[in-house]
Amino acid sequence: MFEIEESIELKLLLGQPVSLSGINIYSPLLKDIVSVGYDKYNHALSSLLFNKSRFPDLKDLKESNFDLFTYFYIHDEAFKDAIEMASRLMFRDEIILEVLDESPRFKVGDFFICSENFSDIQKVIKCANKVPDTSDKEEFNPANSKAKEFIDKIMGDRAKKPQKKPVSNLHSLISGLSWKSPNINILNISDLTIYQFYDGYYRLENIDHYNNIMNGIYSGKVDSTKIKIQENTWTKIIT
């Protein structure tokens, strides 16, 4: 089974593409996400990460994720447009559906996405975009209203649920990191990839947490015997 290794995360941290089955997979730049629109980016990303297990009306079908992905690409114009945008963002290339000996595959550059590598490519895309790898049992929670409308269209689910007001969004996170970081500012933050951006945000959060713990220990307000310092260090692995 394909797993995300440290070598993949190191490439993404330094803004380099990850090559899988000959296809280069990129973490999109913030400025490119803002350029196409954050809602459209989320729509494109959720489409490319299609998984039938997230849809009650689809999860019991015998067709594979790739089969259904291909079906919606052919029959749903909005889905097709979202995949084509996702390809430009994630692969920096166009995607073209081809059928060879009745077997569909998607050509990206000189290489192909097919049923054999579809799941592995999705795993790298999740990592590159800092998407949590939730279990199949969890209900899909689209990141924005456009994605929700898209999912409703496929599922035929028109039930409306009250939405909790978010305490933060991409705008507030960009603003926070820009003014908090000593090296990143509002003028250059757009050159970060989405992977680098979230890594930087959570790393600074962790550094602040560590500093607060150490200040508490030095001031006598925190009992050092109850704190595992190594589990709270600046360089801890952030999942």
Residue pairs with C-beta under 8 A, 6 or more apart in sequence:
2 119
2 120
2 123
3 123
4 123
4 124
4 127
8 18
8 124
8 127
9 127
11 17
11 18
12 18
12 27
12 127
12 128
12 193
12 195
12 196
13 195
13 196
13 199
15 27
15 192
15 193
15 196
17 24
17 25
17 26
18 24
18 25
18 124
18 128
19 25
20 117
20 120
20 121
20 124
21 111
21 112
21 113
21 117
21 120
21 121
22 109
22 110
22 111
23 91
23 108
23 109
23 111
23 113
23 121
24 91
24 92
24 93
24 109
25 90
25 91
25 121
25 124
25 125
25 128
26 89
26 90
26 91
26 92
26 128
26 193
27 128
27 129
27 193
27 194
27 195
27 196
28 41
28 89
28 90
28 128
28 129
28 193
28 194
29 190
29 191
29 192
29 193
29 194
30 174
30 189
30 190
30 191
30 192
30 193
30 194
30 197
31 190
31 191
32 89
33 41
33 89
33 194
34 190
36 44
36 85
36 89
38 144
38 170
39 144
39 145
39 146
39 147
40 82
40 85
40 146
41 85
41 89
42 142
42 143
42 144
42 146
42 147
43 82
43 144
43 146
43 147
43 150
44 82
44 83
44 85
44 86
44 89
45 86
45 89
45 125
45 129
45 131
46 142
46 143
46 147
46 150
46 151
47 79
47 82
47 83
47 86
47 150
48 82
48 83
48 86
48 87
48 90
48 122
48 125
49 122
49 125
49 126
49 131
50 65
50 68
50 69
50 72
51 65
51 122
51 136
51 140
52 58
52 59
52 61
52 63
52 65
52 68
53 59
53 136
54 136
54 139
54 140
55 140
55 151
55 154
55 155
56 155
57 155
57 156
57 157
58 68
58 154
58 155
61 68
63 71
64 115
65 118
65 119
66 114
66 115
66 118
67 115
69 118
70 97
70 104
72 79
72 154
73 79
73 80
73 83
73 97
74 80
74 97
76 153
76 154
78 150
78 153
79 150
79 154
82 150
83 95
84 94
84 95
87 93
87 94
87 95
87 108
88 94
90 125
90 128
90 129
91 108
91 109
93 108
93 109
94 108
95 106
95 107
95 108
95 113
96 106
96 107
96 108
97 104
97 105
97 106
97 107
98 104
98 105
98 106
98 107
98 112
99 105
103 114
103 115
104 114
105 112
105 113
105 114
106 112
106 113
106 114
113 121
123 133
125 131
126 132
126 133
127 195
128 193
128 194
128 195
129 194
129 195
130 194
130 195
130 198
130 199
140 151
142 148
142 150
142 151
151 157
152 158
168 176
173 197
173 201
174 189
174 197
175 186
176 201
177 184
177 189
177 197
177 200
177 201
177 204
178 184
178 185
178 186
178 189
179 185
179 186
180 204
181 200
181 204
184 192
184 200
189 197
192 200
199 238
202 238
203 234
203 238
206 232
206 234
206 236
206 238
207 234
209 232
210 232
210 233
210 234
213 222
213 227
213 229
213 232
216 222
217 224
217 227
230 236
